[in-house]
Amino acid sequence: METGTLLIFDEVQCGFGRTGRIWAFQHYNVEPDILVAGKAVGGGYPVSFVVTCSEVAESLEIGDHGTTYGGNPVACVAVSAAINVLLSENVPEQAATKGDLLSKKLTELIKDMKLNFKVKGLGLMLGVDFGRNPEEEAIRLKDYGVLAVRAGETVLRYLPPYMISKEDIEHIIDALEKLLVGKV
Ligand SMILES: *Cc1c(COP(=O)(O)O)cnc(C)c1O
């Protein structure tokens, strides 16, 4: 706002606990003027929302921002319930703890295998940068019951559900290890 530039955070994927804080912007010393959220905010119910600072909100006239189902009561109840669970079950903290464990184990595996890969990300939004296209591994991981996708050109991305257990994390590590040493 100081420079007249609007800072907009798309927190559809990284928001609502995913990175270990409720919102990803909380990791940085900034406050967005506009924030958009969706996906996890409805706990499975399709809904998204936009939050703005008061200056932006005051500039909106009726009809400027429209949506077919916006603010429908069922969606609002779903968001309310999801917020209750997010807070009462400490979902951001769980994402931080489980994400740190997964990140640590991925880093150890890479080190043990003497690979020049890098682990990056925050909370349960993690990637392994292969330094090359990881598409083949992403596809073959399905044979081990792990769903991961390529992100960008060189990153294998893990975005596990918040309810992931320690055993599931071990499974992810075993799967990647087996695949990388070529055992089927
Ligand atoms: C899914 C997604 C969107 C689109 O959200 P809709 O609710 O389908 O409009 C926008 N940004 C990111 C980062 C997403 O992952």
The ligand as an SDF file (V2000), in Angstrom:
LIG
                    3D

 15 15  0  0  0  0  0  0  0  0999 V2000
   -6.3750  -24.9070   -7.3990 C   0  0  0  0  0  0  0  0  0  0  0  0
   -5.6730  -23.6020   -7.4060 C   0  0  0  0  0  0  0  0  0  0  0  0
   -6.3120  -22.4260   -7.8250 C   0  0  0  0  0  0  0  0  0  0  0  0
   -7.7150  -22.4340   -8.3760 C   0  0  0  0  0  0  0  0  0  0  0  0
   -8.6460  -22.5030   -7.3400 O   0  0  0  0  0  0  0  0  0  0  0  0
  -10.2070  -22.5180   -7.7000 P   0  0  0  0  0  0  0  0  0  0  0  0
  -10.9010  -22.5950   -6.3750 O   0  0  0  0  0  0  0  0  0  0  0  0
  -10.4350  -23.7170   -8.5680 O   0  0  0  0  0  0  0  0  0  0  0  0
  -10.4820  -21.2400   -8.4180 O   0  0  0  0  0  0  0  0  0  0  0  0
   -5.6240  -21.2320   -7.7330 C   0  0  0  0  0  0  0  0  0  0  0  0
   -4.3530  -21.1800   -7.2500 N   0  0  0  0  0  0  0  0  0  0  0  0
   -3.7150  -22.2810   -6.8240 C   0  0  0  0  0  0  0  0  0  0  0  0
   -2.3070  -22.1620   -6.2900 C   0  0  0  0  0  0  0  0  0  0  0  0
   -4.3440  -23.5250   -6.8900 C   0  0  0  0  0  0  0  0  0  0  0  0
   -3.6950  -24.6220   -6.4580 O   0  0  0  0  0  0  0  0  0  0  0  0
  1  2  1  0
  2  3  1  0
  2 14  2  0
  3  4  1  0
  3 10  2  0
  4  5  1  0
  5  6  1  0
  6  7  2  0
  6  8  1  0
  6  9  1  0
 10 11  1  0
 11 12  2  0
 12 13  1  0
 12 14  1  0
 14 15  1  0
M  END
$$$$
